[in-house]
Each structure stands twice: as structure tokens, then as C-alpha cells.
């Protein structure tokens, strides 16, 4: 059961503009599927926009909660979302529907704010593994981006050769 102090802290948190911003971003990007829709309509720009929308989550984790492991978890979720988003032929956008990285990040932040020991322990326990995962995701994103550029160039040259 929550104590009165936790209830007051929760009420203060819910009136915070940054908290309301990340809750709105989570709802718009995941619940209303704006994240995959933007990626579908604007393939590269959509993934960049999607990544920028994670900045408020990072601000909360770094400057309000002040947790490096939480920040690593949010970056990991963002990079996973980016990796899925750049998979070509609408496959990545379809996978993006099920990824819901903003909901995951929001759940982690709320868990830290409410003092959910299970979430805090899990994030802290996986911090080193998450850092390694971030490095791996960066390499995979770079490799996949290079492959997409190469295949797009080859396809464009093949189409030009037809005419």
C-alpha cells in the first residue's frame, strides 16, 4: 500500500510538465501508432524524428531521476526501435507497431518514480549488458543503413538502365 508521502510525490510528478510531455509522446507515438506511420510515410526522416521524440525521456532519466542504468535502458529501447524502423519494404514499420518503445520507456520511468523495486533492480542488474547491447545495436544500425543505401543505389541504377 502506498504511503501518504508516496501519494503526494506521485501527485507532484503527475503535474510536472515534463512528465505530461512524455506521457503524451507515449500515447501519440505508441497508442495512436504515429511512430510506424511517420516511418512509413517518411522512411529516413521518420526514424530520425522518432529518435528525437525520445529526448524528453532521456532528460527525465538523466536530470530528474539521475539514473545512468535507466538512461542506458531508454537508449537501448530507442536504438532497438530505430533498428526496426530502418528495415526496408515496410517490414520495419510493421515491426514498429509491436515494438512500443515509448511505452516501455514510460513504464521504466514510472517504475523508478514510484520506487518499484522490481523494475529498479532489473534495470540496475542489466546495466552492463544494456551498455554492450547499445554498442551492438549501433553496429547493426550502421550495417543495416549501409546495406539499405547500397541496395537502393543498385536498384536505382538498374531502373535507370531499363530506360
N, C-alpha and C positions, 0 to 999 in steps of 0.2 A: 504494500500500500504506500502511496506517495505521501510524504510529509507536507506540511504547510509550506515549508521553505522551498521544496521542490515545485509545488504548485505555483508559488509566487515567481520562482525563476522561470518556469515554463510560460507563465503569462507575459513576463517581460520579454522573453525570447520571441513569442508569437507576435508581439507588437513591434519588434525590430524590423526596420525597412529592408535590411539585407536578408533576413530570414524570409520575409514575404516575397522578396525577389526570387530567391532560389526555389521557393515553393511554387511560384508562378511559372518559372522556367521549367521545372519538373513537370508540371501539369500540361503546359503547352507543348513541350517537346516530346514527352512520352505518352501522355494520356490522349492527346489530340493528334498524335503522330506527325507533328511538324518536322521532327528530325529526319525521318525517312523521306518525307515529302520534299523537303528542301534538297536533300541529297539526290532525289530522283529528277527534280526539275533543273538543278544547277549542280552537275556532278562534282566538280572540284571545289567550287565556291561554297557549296552546301556543306562539305566536310570541314572546311575552314571555319565557316560560320558556326557550325555545331561545336567545334573545339573552343571557339571564343565564348560560347554560352556557358562553358564550364568555369570560366574565370571567377564568377561570384562564389561558386562552391569552393574554389581554391582560396579565395580571400577569407571566407569563413573559417576554413580549416587552419590556415596559417596565422591569421591575425586575431580571430575571435577565440577559437578553441586552442590554438597554438599547439597543434599535434603534427609532428612530422610523419608518423606512421599513417595517420588519417589522410594527410596530404598525398602521400605515396599511393594510397588506395584509390583516391579520387583521380590522380593522374593515370593510374593503371586502367581504371574504368574508361577514362576519356580516350586513351590510346587504343583500347580494345574496340571502342565504338568507332574510332577513326579507321582502324584496320578493316573492320567490317564494311564501313561506308565506302571504301575505295575499291572494293571488289567489283569488277565491271559487270555489265549486262544485267543490271537491276537486281542481281543476286545479293549484293551488299545491302541495297536498300530494303530488300525483303528481310534479310537477317537483322537489319537495324530495328525493324518493328518489334522483334522479340528480345533484343538486347536490353533496352531500357536502362541505359547507364545513368541517366539523371535520377531515376527512381532509386537506383542502388546508392548513388552518392547522397541523396537526400536522406535515405534510411540510415546510412552511416553517420551523417551529421546529427540527426535527431537522436540516434543512439548515444553519441558522445555527449550531447547537451543534456539528455535525460539521465546520464550516468548508467546506461545499460551495460553492466559488467561483461555480459557475454559478447556483445559487439566490440567493446573496448579491448577485451582480452584477445579476441580473434584478430582484430586489426593489428594490434601490437605484436602478436605472435607471428603474423605473416609479413611483417615489415621488410625483413631482409629478402624473403622470397619475392615480395612485391617489387622491390628495387631491381632484382635480377629480371623479373618479368617485364619491367618497364624497358630495360636495355634490350631485351629480346624483341619486344613489340616495336621499338624504334628501328631495329634492323629489319624486321619483317615489313614494316610500313615503307621503309626506303626501298627494299627489294621489290615489293608489290607495285609501288609507284613507278619504279624504273621499268618493270615489265609492262605496265599499262601504257606508259609513254612509248615504249618500243613497239608494242603491238598496234597501238593507234597509228604510229608513223608508218609501219608496214602496211596496214590496212588502207591508209590514205594514199600511199604510193601505188598500191595495187588498183585502187579505184581510179586514180588518175591514169594509169596505164590502160584502162579499158577505153578511155576516150582519146 
